[in-house]
Amino acid sequence: MSKFIINGGTSLEGDIEIGGAKNAALKMIAAALLTDQSVRLTNVPEIKDIESLSTIIVKLGAKVQFKHHTMDIDCSGVSEVKLDVQLVKHLRGSVVLIGPLLARFGNVITPQPGGCLIGSRPIDTHVQALVQLGAQVKLDGEFYHFEAKKLIGNKVVLSEMSVTATENILMAATLAEGNTEIRLAASEPEIEDLAVLLVKMGADIKGAGTSVIKVKGVQKLNGAEHEVIPDRIEAGTFAVAAAVSRGNVRIHNVNPDHLDIVIQKLKDANVNVDIEDNTILHVRPTTMFSPVQIDTRPHPGFPTDLQAPFSVLLTQANGMSKIFETLYEGRLGYVKELAKMGADMKITDAHTVVINGPTPLYGKDIVSFDIRAGATLIIAAIIAEGKSTIDNIELVDRGYEKIDEQLSKLGASIKRVD
C-alpha cells in the first residue's frame, strides 16, 4: 500500500489544468459496447477507475488502446456477457455496463457492484427501470441475470434521481424498439455529455440534462469520436484547496456553468474567486472565511462529491457551519480523521455534521476511506501545522490523476511513499 507524506503550512500558488470528467468517461467506455464499430474518446483521465473498467470490457472481448489521454475502443469482438466478479466488486461504476450489454446482446450476468464505502447503494432502481423496458431479472446467489430478447420502449419512471440508473436506461433505450421516456431522470452534466456521444453514434435523444429524457430507439449504432468534458469535481477540489491555503491559483479548463452552486458557496464563504474567459477559475488570497450551510442535492444542487473537501474550508470559517448529506449515509467517515487533526466537528446524525471554526489543524497519521475523503485529508494536511501521513491513498488514485504531482507544482510539500 502507498502513503502520502505531507508537510503542512504551505500556500498554493500557480496554474493547473483540469482533466476529463471521470464520471463522464466511465459511462462512455460502457457506451462503446453498444456498437461493433470503433469509438475514440479524448481528454480521458488516466486514473485507476478508468483502468479498471477498461480491464472489465477487455475480459468481455473488447480491444482497448489508451495513450496520452486518448482511448480507442473496439467492441466488435465482444461475446462474453458475464462480468468478472473480482473486478466488478471493486468498481461501483461497472453497473452501467448492464444496459449496453443487455441492449446489444440480450442478456448479462453481473454480481452486485462494489466501490467506495460511502453507504448502501443497491441497484434496485436499475433493475426496476430495466424491467419497465421488458427485461426479465433473476437473482441467483450473488449474481443478477438480466435477459431480454428485445427491449421495448416505454415510459420509465425512476424510483429515485439516480445518475447511473439514468445513464443505464438511456444507453439501453437507444437500441430498444420504439420510444422511451425517462421520467425523474438525473440531470448531471456528465449525463448530458454521454448523450452527446450517443447522438454522434446515431442515437435519437432529446431532453438530456433535464428530468425528462426522450429516446427513439434505432436498430444500430455507429462508431464516433468525442472529447470528454472537464471534471467539475476535480475543479471544485482544487478551488477549495487554493482557497483554504489562502493561495493564488488559476484553474484552467473549467466549465463554470457546471459549478454554479459550488462557486456561489465559495463566494458565500467569502472566498475571493472569479471566472476568467469562461474557462478559468481564479482563486485569490482570502483573509477571513464566513460560515455556510451545505445541503447536498442532485444537480444542479451542491454535489455530494464536494461536501467533504468543502468541510476543510469550513473548519477555518469564523462561526458555525453545517453540512447535510442527503444522498449517502456513510459519507461522513472523514470527520473522525479531521477531528484527530484538531477540527471542531460533530456528527449529529447519519447525515449531518456541525463544524465550528476557525480551528488550527495539526499534522497526524490519518486514513482515507473513499476517493473524496482522501482528497479532503490531503487538503487538510496542506494547511496543517507539521507532518501528516495519509494511508490508503490508492482510493484517491481512483478519481484524481497524479494529484500529488499537481499539488507539488502549486508548491505543496507532498511525497508518495510505496
C-alpha positions, 0 to 999 in steps of 0.5 A, spaced: 500 500 500 502 507 498 502 513 503 502 520 502 507 524 506 505 531 507 508 537 510 503 542 512 503 550 512 504 551 505 500 556 500 498 554 493 500 558 488 500 557 480 496 554 474 493 547 473 489 544 468 483 540 469 482 533 466 476 529 463 470 528 467 471 521 470 464 520 471 463 522 464 468 517 461 466 511 465 459 511 462 462 512 455 467 506 455 460 502 457 457 506 451 462 503 446 459 496 447 453 498 444 456 498 437 461 493 433 464 499 430 470 503 433 469 509 438 475 514 440 474 518 446 479 524 448 481 528 454 480 521 458 483 521 465 488 516 466 486 514 473 485 507 476 477 507 475 478 508 468 483 502 468 479 498 471 473 498 467 477 498 461 480 491 464 472 489 465 470 490 457 477 487 455 475 480 459 468 481 455 472 481 448 473 488 447 480 491 444 482 497 448 488 502 446 489 508 451 495 513 450 496 520 452 489 521 454 486 518 448 482 511 448 480 507 442 475 502 443 473 496 439 467 492 441 466 488 435 469 482 438 465 482 444 461 475 446 462 474 453 456 477 457 458 475 464 462 480 468 468 478 472 466 478 479 473 480 482 473 486 478 466 488 478 466 488 486 471 493 486 468 498 481 461 501 483 461 504 476 461 497 472 453 497 473 452 501 467 455 496 463 448 492 464 444 496 459 449 496 453 450 489 454 443 487 455 441 492 449 446 489 444 446 482 446 440 480 450 442 478 456 448 479 462 450 476 468 453 481 473 454 480 481 452 486 485 457 492 484 462 494 489 466 501 490 467 506 495 464 505 502 460 511 502 453 507 504 448 502 501 447 503 494 443 497 491 441 497 484 434 496 485 432 502 481 436 499 475 433 493 475 426 496 476 427 501 470 430 495 466 424 491 467 419 497 465 423 496 458 421 488 458 427 485 461 426 479 465 431 479 472 433 473 476 437 473 482 441 467 483 446 467 489 450 473 488 449 474 481 443 478 477 441 475 470 438 480 466 435 477 459 431 480 454 430 478 447 428 485 445 427 491 449 421 495 448 420 502 449 416 505 454 415 510 459 420 509 465 419 512 471 425 512 476 424 510 483 429 515 485 434 521 481 439 516 480 445 518 475 447 511 473 440 508 473 439 514 468 445 513 464 443 505 464 436 506 461 438 511 456 444 507 453 439 501 453 433 505 450 437 507 444 437 500 441 430 498 444 424 498 439 420 504 439 420 510 444 422 511 451 421 516 456 425 517 462 421 520 467 425 523 474 431 522 470 438 525 473 440 531 470 448 531 471 452 534 466 456 528 465 449 525 463 448 530 458 455 529 455 454 521 454 448 523 450 452 527 446 456 521 444 450 517 443 447 522 438 454 522 434 453 514 434 446 515 431 442 515 437 435 519 437 435 523 444 432 529 446 431 532 453 438 530 456 440 534 462 433 535 464 428 530 468 425 528 462 429 524 457 426 522 450 429 516 446 427 513 439 430 507 439 434 505 432 436 498 430 444 500 430 449 504 432 455 507 429 462 508 431 464 516 433 469 520 436 468 525 442 472 529 447 470 528 454 468 534 458 472 537 464 471 534 471 467 539 475 469 535 481 476 535 480 475 543 479 471 544 485 477 540 489 482 544 487 478 551 488 477 549 495 484 547 496 487 554 493 482 557 497 483 554 504 491 555 503 489 562 502 493 561 495 493 564 488 491 559 483 488 559 476 484 553 474 484 552 467 479 548 463 473 549 467 466 549 465 463 554 470 456 553 468 457 546 471 459 549 478 454 554 479 452 552 486 459 550 488 462 557 486 456 561 489 458 557 496 465 559 495 463 566 494 458 565 500 464 563 504 467 569 502 472 566 498 475 571 493 474 567 486 472 569 479 471 566 472 476 568 467 474 567 459 469 562 461 474 557 462 478 559 468 477 559 475 481 564 479 482 563 486 485 569 490 488 570 497 482 570 502 483 573 509 477 571 513 472 565 511 464 566 513 460 560 515 455 556 510 450 551 510 451 545 505 445 541 503 447 536 498 442 535 492 442 532 485 444 537 480 444 542 479 444 542 487 451 542 491 454 535 489 455 530 494 462 529 491 464 536 494 461 536 501 467 533 504 473 537 501 468 543 502 468 541 510 476 543 510 474 550 508 469 550 513 473 548 519 477 555 518 470 559 517 469 564 523 462 561 526 458 555 525 457 551 519 453 545 517 453 540 512 447 535 510 448 529 506 442 527 503 444 522 498 449 517 502 449 515 509 456 513 510 459 519 507 461 522 513 467 517 515 472 523 514 470 527 520 473 522 525 480 523 521 479 531 521 477 531 528 484 527 530 487 533 526 484 538 531 477 540 527 471 542 531 466 537 528 460 533 530 456 528 527 449 529 529 446 524 525 447 519 519 447 525 515 449 531 518 455 534 521 456 541 525 463 544 524 465 550 528 471 554 526 476 557 525 480 551 528 488 550 527 489 543 524 495 539 526 499 534 522 497 526 524 497 519 521 490 519 518 486 514 513 482 515 507 476 511 506 473 513 499 476 517 493 473 524 496 475 523 503 482 522 501 482 528 497 479 532 503 485 529 508 490 531 503 487 538 503 487 538 510 494 536 511 496 542 506 494 547 511 496 543 517 501 545 522 507 539 521 507 532 518 501 528 516 501 521 513 495 519 509 494 511 508 490 508 503 491 513 498 490 508 492 482 510 493 484 517 491 488 514 485 481 512 483 478 519 481 484 524 481 490 523 476 497 524 479 494 529 484 500 529 488 504 531 482 499 537 481 499 539 488 507 539 488 507 544 482 502 549 486 508 548 491 505 543 496 510 539 500 507 532 498 511 525 497 508 518 495 511 513 499 510 505 496 
